[in-house]
């Protein structure tokens, strides 16, 4: 089965729901989303941005944080909180992005 993805915004425009099907075993995909060493290997796009730091406390209520280099060469940060964790099939979390613009 090829990889597929869907995304929609909730009617109140308060959340983005994204579902991705990846041709790999669920545990491998789940670990790639939460393990700092693995996240740093895949999170980013050449010439656009690159994640250089990632930390997570994977449990409902636990927090996650990433930081790196943004598209303009300046720093970026994204963080959030885990809402639902059902390893290896479900990972629901909030997302707050912060871009610093240095003069």
Buried (B, 14 or more C-beta within 10 A) or exposed (E): EEEEEEEEEEEEEEEEEEEEEBEEEEEEBBBBBBBBEBBBEEBBEEEEBBBBEBEBEBEEEBBBBBBBBBEEEEBBBBBBBBEEBEEBEEBEBEEEEEEEEEE
